[in-house]
Amino acid sequence: MYTIALLTCQDFPDLTVSDQQLIPELFKLGIVADVAIWDDPDINWKKYDALGFQKYLGLFY
């Protein structure tokens, strides 16, 4: 299985509702997706094959 980290921040540790829906869809494709707070020093980044970034435009207005 391919493993990715869906990156988020302290303000959205559980992702948005629409982002949460991505996890089971990715699993159907053989991809395990974990939620990871991007600046968490305890995360072992080497266990991931890829990182998923999202830009929240609404945060900058």
CYANA upper distance limits for C-alpha pairs under 8 A (distance plus 0.5 A):
  1 MET  CA     30 GLY  CA      6.19
  1 MET  CA     31 ILE  CA      6.45
  1 MET  CA     32 VAL  CA      7.37
  2 TYR  CA     30 GLY  CA      7.04
  2 TYR  CA     31 ILE  CA      5.34
  2 TYR  CA     32 VAL  CA      6.66
  2 TYR  CA     49 ASP  CA      6.91
  3 THR  CA     31 ILE  CA      6.16
  3 THR  CA     32 VAL  CA      5.20
  3 THR  CA     33 ALA  CA      6.39
  3 THR  CA     34 ASP  CA      8.19
  3 THR  CA     47 LYS  CA      8.09
  3 THR  CA     48 TYR  CA      5.79
  3 THR  CA     49 ASP  CA      5.97
  3 THR  CA     50 ALA  CA      7.44
  4 ILE  CA     31 ILE  CA      7.66
  4 ILE  CA     32 VAL  CA      6.78
  4 ILE  CA     33 ALA  CA      5.44
  4 ILE  CA     34 ASP  CA      6.86
  4 ILE  CA     48 TYR  CA      5.68
  4 ILE  CA     49 ASP  CA      6.17
  4 ILE  CA     50 ALA  CA      5.32
  4 ILE  CA     51 LEU  CA      5.92
  4 ILE  CA     52 GLY  CA      7.38
  5 ALA  CA     33 ALA  CA      6.15
  5 ALA  CA     34 ASP  CA      5.36
  5 ALA  CA     35 VAL  CA      6.17
  5 ALA  CA     36 ALA  CA      6.31
  5 ALA  CA     48 TYR  CA      6.95
  5 ALA  CA     50 ALA  CA      7.14
  5 ALA  CA     51 LEU  CA      5.36
  5 ALA  CA     52 GLY  CA      6.45
  6 LEU  CA     33 ALA  CA      6.96
  6 LEU  CA     34 ASP  CA      6.46
  6 LEU  CA     35 VAL  CA      5.37
  6 LEU  CA     36 ALA  CA      6.43
  6 LEU  CA     51 LEU  CA      6.57
  6 LEU  CA     52 GLY  CA      5.10
  6 LEU  CA     53 PHE  CA      7.02
  7 LEU  CA     35 VAL  CA      6.65
  7 LEU  CA     36 ALA  CA      5.52
  7 LEU  CA     37 ILE  CA      6.20
  7 LEU  CA     38 TRP  CA      5.97
  7 LEU  CA     51 LEU  CA      7.32
  7 LEU  CA     52 GLY  CA      6.31
  7 LEU  CA     53 PHE  CA      6.12
  7 LEU  CA     54 GLN  CA      7.99
  8 THR  CA     12 PHE  CA      6.72
  8 THR  CA     13 PRO  CA      6.79
  8 THR  CA     15 LEU  CA      7.22
  8 THR  CA     35 VAL  CA      7.58
  8 THR  CA     36 ALA  CA      6.56
  8 THR  CA     37 ILE  CA      5.36
  8 THR  CA     38 TRP  CA      6.40
  8 THR  CA     53 PHE  CA      8.27
  8 THR  CA     54 GLN  CA      8.48
  9 CYS  CA     13 PRO  CA      6.53
  9 CYS  CA     37 ILE  CA      5.48
  9 CYS  CA     38 TRP  CA      6.61
  9 CYS  CA     39 ASP  CA      8.10
 10 GLN  CA     37 ILE  CA      6.88
 12 PHE  CA     16 THR  CA      7.50
 13 PRO  CA     35 VAL  CA      8.15
 13 PRO  CA     36 ALA  CA      8.23
 13 PRO  CA     37 ILE  CA      7.10
 14 ASP  CA     20 GLN  CA      8.22
 14 ASP  CA     35 VAL  CA      7.81
 15 LEU  CA     19 ASP  CA      6.28
 15 LEU  CA     20 GLN  CA      6.54
 15 LEU  CA     35 VAL  CA      8.10
 16 THR  CA     20 GLN  CA      6.70
 17 VAL  CA     21 GLN  CA      7.12
 18 SER  CA     22 LEU  CA      7.56
 19 ASP  CA     23 ILE  CA      8.01
 21 GLN  CA     25 GLU  CA      7.41
 22 LEU  CA     26 LEU  CA      6.59
 23 ILE  CA     27 PHE  CA      6.81
 23 ILE  CA     32 VAL  CA      7.98
 23 ILE  CA     33 ALA  CA      6.25
 23 ILE  CA     34 ASP  CA      8.43
 24 PRO  CA     28 LYS  CA      6.90
 25 GLU  CA     29 LEU  CA      7.40
 26 LEU  CA     30 GLY  CA      7.10
 26 LEU  CA     31 ILE  CA      5.63
 26 LEU  CA     32 VAL  CA      7.29
 26 LEU  CA     33 ALA  CA      7.55
 27 PHE  CA     31 ILE  CA      5.22
 27 PHE  CA     32 VAL  CA      6.00
 27 PHE  CA     33 ALA  CA      7.85
 36 ALA  CA     40 ASP  CA      8.12
 36 ALA  CA     43 ILE  CA      8.15
 56 TYR  CA     60 PHE  CA      8.39
 57 LEU  CA     61 TYR  CA      8.01
